[in-house]
Amino acid sequence: MKKIISAVLTGLTILTSFNAKAEENNMTEKKALVVYFSRTGEQYSVGNITEGNTAVIAKMIAEQTGADLFEIKLKNDTYPTAYKALTEVALKEKKANARPEIIGGVENFADYDVVFIGSPNWWADMPMALYTFMESHDWNGKTVVPFVTHEGSGLSSIPSKIKSVTGAEVLDGLAIYGHIAQNEREQAKVDVKNWLEKLKF
C-alpha cells in the first residue's frame, strides 16, 4: 500500500512539475514588446522602398502576438538614402563602435517580459543605434527574441551580441530575406507564424 501511495505522489509531483514547465514556456501569457530599427530608401535587391524591410516584419510579429511596437529613430538622422553610401556609413560607425543618439526610449520597459529585437544585418552586425537602445535599458529578467532582415548573411553573430550586451535569455531568432519581406508578404507572414509557433507564441 505504501508503495502505491508513493508511486501516486511521485506521479503527481512529476505532473505538477510538467504543468509548471508548460506554463513557463507558454509565451502567449507574457507581455511582449517589438523593438526595431529599419531604413527606407534604396535597399539591396528590392530597390527604393517607403517602408523598411525590418519594419514590415516587426509589424507582422506585433499583429500575430499582440505585442506593442517601438521604432528606434535617430535624433540626428543624416544617413544617406543611397544603398552604397549607407553601407559606407554603417561600416564607419561599426569600426568606431559608435553610439548614435536616438529619440527617447521605452518608459514602461520594466512592464515587458519578452522583447523582440528587429534589425537589418549590416556588416554581420546590428546598426549601432540598436546598441544605444540596448545599453539604455535594464534587461534583468527579460527574454529577448531577435529577428533580422538580410540578403544572404542571415543572423550572423547578432544573437550572441545581443546576449553579450543585455545578459538576457535569448531565444532562437528569425532571419528573413528583405526581398521576401517586401515582395512576398504572404510568404513572410507564414514564415513569421511558423517561427512564433515554435517559440510557443
Helices and strands as residue ranges (DSSP letters): H 2-25, G 27-29, E 32-36, E 41-43, E 47-49, H 53-65, E 68-71, H 83-96, G 109-111, E 114-120, H 128-135, E 143-150, H 158-166, E 169-170, E 174-177, H 178-183, H 185-198
